[in-house]
Amino acid sequence: MFDDFHEHCKAHGLKITPQRVVIYEAVAGAKDHPSAEQIFVKVKAKFPNISYDTVHRALVTFAKIGLVEAVEGYG
């Protein structure tokens, strides 16, 4: 799982930061399809100063490079 993460990041020139690692861990460890808000709440427990925007941008980046699949919600 994390080999894939590291390879995708390296292949796309992304730095492997502690924030990106914990965001990826939160997504990869989810049993459902968590929202960006749910991921933010989980990540904020480890990084109290992280912003929602940072989490959202990381998730968008992960989707662009094929690490995660974005699911659009309706509501």
N, C-alpha and C positions, 0 to 999 in steps of 0.2 A: 504494500500500500504506500509506504513512504518512499520506496525506491521510485515508484511512478511519479510521486510528487516532486522529488528531487530532479528526476530526469526531465520532466515537463518544464520545470522552472529553469534549469540549465539550458535546455534547448531554445527557450524563448527569452533568454537573457534576464531573467528575474532573479533578484537577490532572494536568498532564503532567510527571511527575517524571523525572529521569534513570534512576531504577531501573525505572519502568514502561516507559520507552522501550527499555531494553536487554532487559527481559523479553519485550516484544513482538517485538523484533528476533530474539531466540533462537527464539521460537515460529514467527514468519513465515518464518525462514530454514531451518527444519527440513524435511527431505525425507520424514520419517516422522512418526509420532505420538509425540513424546517425552513421557516422564513428567515430573511435576513435579520429581522428583529429577534427571533429566537436564537440565532447564532450569536448575535451581538450580546444578548444577556449571558450566554454561556462564556463567551470570551472575556467579557467585562469582569467576571469573577477572578480571572488570572491577570488581566491587564486593566486595572481600574481606570486608568487614564485614556484608554482607547476610545476613539469616537465611532459613532455609528457609521459615519462617512467612510472611515478607514475600512471597516468590516465590509460595507457595501461595495466599495471599490475593489477590494481583494476578491470578493465573490464574483464580480463582473469579470475581472481579469482571469480568474480560474475558469470561468465559463468560456471565455474567448480562446483559451489555450487547450480546452478539452478536458480539464480536470474534473469539472462538475457539469451538471446539466441544469440549466435554469428552467424552472417551471413557473409560468405566469399564473398568478391567482386571479380570481374574479371576485368581486365583492364590493 
